[in-house]
Amino acid sequence: MKKAILQHEELLERTNNLPKELYEEIKKKSCEVGLYACNMPKEHGE
């Protein structure tokens, strides 16, 4: 978490945005460990 996300917290807070490449990288890592959209019920997809 610290290496993948928290280091970008200031940028996100300041700009309310992440560069597309960084967003895609975080999304990919989140999916790999099962954290992406973890609040979504399974019946709605993975």
Backbone as CSV, one residue per row, in Angstrom:
resi,resn,N_x,N_y,N_z,CA_x,CA_y,CA_z,C_x,C_y,C_z
1,MET,0.814,-1.173,0.000,0.000,0.000,0.000,0.871,1.256,0.000
2,LYS,1.866,1.274,0.865,2.735,2.449,0.940,3.466,2.681,-0.374
3,LYS,3.964,1.608,-0.970,4.746,1.751,-2.203,3.863,2.067,-3.404
4,ALA,2.673,1.497,-3.449,1.842,1.618,-4.645,0.896,2.809,-4.613
5,ILE,0.436,3.197,-3.438,-0.619,4.206,-3.392,-0.248,5.442,-2.574
6,LEU,0.185,5.258,-1.351,0.383,6.396,-0.465,1.400,7.406,-0.985
7,GLN,2.347,6.970,-1.771,3.334,7.913,-2.298,2.710,8.906,-3.282
8,HIS,1.524,8.611,-3.781,0.853,9.482,-4.745,-0.270,10.306,-4.114
9,GLU,-0.444,10.164,-2.804,-1.544,10.834,-2.112,-1.482,12.356,-2.262
10,GLU,-0.308,12.949,-2.126,-0.175,14.401,-2.231,-0.587,14.895,-3.620
11,LEU,-0.137,14.200,-4.660,-0.498,14.567,-6.027,-2.015,14.515,-6.214
12,LEU,-2.627,13.465,-5.730,-4.073,13.309,-5.863,-4.810,14.396,-5.089
13,GLU,-4.378,14.669,-3.875,-5.010,15.714,-3.069,-4.867,17.083,-3.730
14,ARG,-3.701,17.353,-4.292,-3.415,18.658,-4.895,-4.158,18.863,-6.202
15,THR,-4.247,17.819,-7.027,-4.791,17.971,-8.379,-6.163,17.323,-8.556
16,ASN,-6.557,16.475,-7.596,-7.791,15.691,-7.704,-7.795,14.839,-8.972
17,ASN,-6.610,14.395,-9.353,-6.452,13.624,-10.582,-5.138,12.852,-10.529
18,LEU,-5.089,11.754,-11.266,-3.844,11.010,-11.452,-3.587,10.877,-12.944
19,PRO,-2.315,10.897,-13.348,-2.022,10.633,-14.761,-2.576,9.271,-15.156
20,LYS,-3.056,9.163,-16.387,-3.698,7.936,-16.858,-2.810,6.712,-16.651
21,GLU,-1.523,6.821,-16.942,-0.606,5.688,-16.813,-0.512,5.232,-15.358
22,LEU,-0.465,6.185,-14.443,-0.379,5.854,-13.024,-1.680,5.208,-12.555
23,TYR,-2.807,5.759,-12.978,-4.103,5.167,-12.635,-4.180,3.722,-13.126
24,GLU,-3.778,3.479,-14.364,-3.837,2.125,-14.928,-2.930,1.166,-14.167
25,GLU,-1.761,1.645,-13.759,-0.826,0.803,-12.996,-1.426,0.420,-11.646
26,ILE,-2.012,1.395,-10.946,-2.625,1.124,-9.648,-3.825,0.202,-9.814
27,LYS,-4.617,0.426,-10.837,-5.776,-0.421,-11.099,-5.341,-1.865,-11.347
28,LYS,-4.312,-2.050,-12.156,-3.817,-3.389,-12.474,-3.362,-4.109,-11.205
29,LYS,-2.583,-3.411,-10.378,-2.091,-4.015,-9.134,-3.248,-4.337,-8.195
30,SER,-4.244,-3.451,-8.134,-5.408,-3.679,-7.277,-6.187,-4.907,-7.723
31,CYS,-6.334,-5.069,-9.025,-7.038,-6.239,-9.565,-6.282,-7.521,-9.247
32,GLU,-4.965,-7.479,-9.362,-4.142,-8.665,-9.121,-4.286,-9.190,-7.697
33,VAL,-4.480,-8.287,-6.745,-4.590,-8.719,-5.354,-6.031,-8.751,-4.863
34,GLY,-6.973,-8.512,-5.752,-8.390,-8.627,-5.418,-8.985,-7.446,-4.680
35,LEU,-8.378,-6.276,-4.807,-8.884,-5.101,-4.101,-9.663,-4.138,-4.985
36,TYR,-9.592,-4.287,-6.274,-10.294,-3.354,-7.162,-11.787,-3.615,-7.096
37,ALA,-12.555,-2.584,-6.822,-14.017,-2.670,-6.708,-14.426,-3.724,-5.682
38,CYS,-13.678,-3.797,-4.586,-13.949,-4.828,-3.571,-15.287,-4.612,-2.883
39,ASN,-15.876,-3.447,-3.040,-17.185,-3.200,-2.428,-18.336,-3.597,-3.353
40,MET,-18.028,-4.080,-4.547,-19.051,-4.479,-5.506,-19.430,-5.949,-5.280
41,PRO,-20.717,-6.238,-5.177,-21.134,-7.635,-4.993,-20.696,-8.510,-6.161
42,LYS,-20.363,-9.765,-5.889,-19.885,-10.689,-6.912,-20.888,-10.862,-8.058
43,GLU,-22.163,-10.800,-7.746,-23.154,-11.000,-8.801,-23.147,-9.889,-9.860
44,HIS,-22.415,-8.805,-9.583,-22.285,-7.709,-10.543,-20.971,-7.763,-11.321
45,GLY,-20.221,-8.798,-11.167,-18.949,-8.957,-11.879,-17.778,-8.944,-10.917
46,GLU,-16.598,-9.146,-11.497,-15.382,-9.194,-10.666,-14.743,-7.859,-10.546
